[in-house]
Amino acid sequence: MLHILITGAASGIGAGVARELAAAGHHLLVSDLSAAAAQPVVDGILAGGGSAQALALDVASDASVAAALAGLAQPVDVLVNNAGLQHVSALEQFPMEKWDLLVQVMLTGVARLTRALLPAMRARGFGRIVNIGSIHSLVASPYKSAYVAAKHGLVGFSKVLALETADTDITVNTLCPSYVRTPLVERQIADQARTRGIAESDVVRQIMLAPMPKGVFIEYDELAGAIAFLISRAARNITGQTIALDGGWTAQ
């Protein structure tokens, strides 16, 4: 059993992956801005016979990260940096405080939490770090300048950390899924429809799924399966990699 910490796990990808990895026999630290928000996911895991606990964690706060980690009874073996948010707007109308927040959560916050956990991983000689990137770590879309910038930066960050941890059994990789139908994506559909002046169904068909030859949304079990492989011994020499789960998007 590995102790796996997932950020932004009260809903969406984080929650879906937490449930799948708990079902595989791991202990999940389900974190979000408040423990109360994460508790329903934990309750579901416990009801299914799994092992989990809720954790209040704001990756944008040094104090929150320190407090959360200080309260843990067991060390973290696997970190899944998943917390994220989106704002859709042309740059000229993009509030800079919102721009800063996206980068703080999805790039600086990843560095903050990873930095806090690395010493203990090094001391134990083992660690797995999986950063949840996006198809927008690899390509761009209009009206998402902060998100695309943060997710592109995450790929570079992962490669640097892979090199810095190559002297021990720690790996750092980035998963880059195309669209997963999460609450965040549902909001993007509405935002894109408003920004572009088209119907939501057209956003799904013409914008989100059109670049994917497979033409379907990515499912939680696909992401969890990729993570399960990356945290296994079989993947101990896979590090610094950017793995696209994109239905063929970037093959074109």
N, C-alpha and C positions, 0 to 999 in steps of 0.2 A: 504493500500500500504506500503510495506516494502522497505527500501533503502538497496540494495544489492550490495556489492563490490566484483567483481570477478577479480582475478589476472590472467595474461597471457590469456586475453580474446580476443585478436585480431584474433585468429584462433582456430581451433580444439575444444576440449572439452569446453574451456572457452566461445568461441563464440557461440557454439551450445546451451549450457546451458543458456547463457545470453538471447538469442532469445526466448527460451521456457519460462523462468521466466518472461520476459517482456510481453509476450503474456498472462500470467496469471494475469497481472495487477500491477506488481511491478516496481519500478524505479531502473534501472540498472546503476551502475558505472562500465563502461567497461574499465578496465585498462590494459596497456601493457607498454613496455619500452618507447614508444612514444605515444602521443595522436593521432598523424597522423595515426599510425598503427591501432589503435582501432576505428578510426572514421568511416570506412566503415561498421563495425558492428552496430555502433550507428545509422548511416544513414538508415540502413535496418530496425532497430527497430522503428525509427521515422516514416519511410514510412508506416509501418504497423499499425500506431496509438499508438505505445507504448511510454514509457518514458525512456530516457537514456541519458548519457553524457559520453564523452571520458575522460580518465584520464591518464596522464603520471606517471608511477610508476615503479621504480626499487626496488624490494624487497631486493636486496643485498646492498642497500645504505641507511644509516641512514638519510642522507640529503634529498634524494628523497622521502622517506616515510614521513618525517616531512613536506616537501613542499606540497606534494599531499594532506595530511590530513588537512593542514592549509587552503587550498583553497576550502574546501567543505562547501557548504551552509547548508547542513542538515547532521545530525549524521548518522553513518552507523549502521544499525540494524543487518545485516547479512554479514558475511565475508566468502567468498568461496576462500580458498587458493588453487589455481589451477596451478599457474605458474610452468613450468617444462621444462626440456630439457634432451637429452639423448646422450650418447656416448658409442659406442659398441667397446670393445677392450679387449684382454687378459690383465691381470693386469701388466705383464712385459712390455707391450708396451703402457700402459695407461699414458698419460701425467698428472703429478700430478696437474698442474694448472687447467686442465680440471676436474679432480677428485674433487678438491676443489670448483670449480665453481658449479658443480652439487649439492653438499652438501649445499653450500651457498644459492642457489636459493630454493631448495626443502625442506630444514630443517631449517637452520639458518634464512633464509628469512621469513619463516612461523612464527617463534618465534618473529622476529623483528616486523612484521606488526601486529601480534596478540597482542603483548605487547603494541604497540602504541594505539590500539583501545580499549583495555580492560577497561581503566579507565572511558571512556565515557559510555560504556555499563553498567558498575557497577553503575555509577551515575544514569542512567535511569532505572536500575533494569531489563534490558532485553538485550539479545544478543544471536545470533546463529552463531556458527562457524562450518563450514563444511570443513574439509581438504580432498582434493582429493588425496587419496593414489593410490594404484594399486594392482593388483594381486601380484605384486612383493613387496608389504608390507607383504605378507603372505608366499610366496614361492620364490625360487631363480631360476635364469637362468644364464648360463655361459656368460662371456664377458660383464656383466652389474654390476660390483662390486659397483661403486659409486651410481648408480640409486637404486639398491636393498638396499644398506646400508641406503641411505637417506629415502627411502619409509618405511623401517622397523622402522627407528627412528621416523618417523612421527606418527606411531601407539602409541609408548610409550609416545611421547610428548602429543598427544591428551588425553590419559588417565590421565596424570598428570594434565593437564589443566582442565579436567572435575572435578577432585577432588578439585582443587584450586578455582573453580567457583561454587561449589555445594551449596554455601550459598545464591545464588541469581538465578534469572530466566535466566541463561546463560547455554547453552549446547554446548558441543564440541564432534564431532563425525568424524570418518574417513570413507569415501566411497572407496571401493577397487574394481574397475572394472578390468575385464580382458580386452582383446584388443578391443579398439575403433578405427575404421579406420580413424585416423586423419593424418594430414601432418607429425606429429612426428612419427607415426607408419609406414607410407609409407617410411620414411627414414630408419626406423629400418629394414624394409623388405629388402631394398637394402643393408644395412650394414650387416645384417645377411647372406644374399646370398653371399656377397663378403667374409666375414669371414669364412663361412662354405664351400664355394665352391659349392653351389647348386643353382638351379633356384629360382627366387622370388616366383613363384607359389608353389614350394615345401616348402619354408619358411612358407607361409600362411597355407598350408595344414598339413605339418608334424610337425611344431614347434608351431605356434600361436594357431590354432584352434584344433589341435589334443588333448590337455589336457581337452578341454571343451566338456562334453557330449552333450550340446546343439548344439555345432558346428557352432555358428554364432557370428559375431562381436556384441559388445554392441552398442546401438544407443544413441544419445544425449538425446532423450526424456525419456529414462529409467533413466539416471542420473538426469535429471531435475526433474522427478517425485519423485525420492528418496529424493532430496534436498527439494522439496516443502513439503513433509511430515515432514522432520526433522525440518523445520523452523516453522511448525504449532504448535498450542497449544496442539494438540493431542500427540505431541512428546516431551512435556516439561520434561518428566522423562526419556527420552532416552538420555543418555550422557555417554561419555567414551566408546562408542561402535565402533566396527570395522565391517562394513557392506559390505559383499562381493557380487558384482554383477558379477558373474564369470561363469555362465552357468553350474554350478555343478563341476567346477574344484576342489575345496577344499573339496568336499563331498567324494572324492575317497580315 
